[in-house]
């Protein structure tokens, strides 16, 4: 990233953060996942601080618009 990264979102898990980053990258934005979970060896640590999604400061506005426009999955009815 050529500009300082800024916090875009805090996800509840690495999987959720990876999905967000994938969405952003698909649209040509630079994004990264940052977490303090001992390199994936201690995933329970994700519950304490969440998993951060960072974007370049120069792309923050575009990333926020894209994330706000993303559809939210509805719960699946298992009955």
Secondary structure as UniProt FT lines:
FT   STRAND          5..11
FT   HELIX           14..26
FT   TURN            27..28
FT   STRAND          31..34
FT   TURN            38..42
FT   HELIX           43..45
FT   HELIX           46..49
FT   STRAND          51..56
FT   HELIX           57..59
FT   HELIX           60..69
//
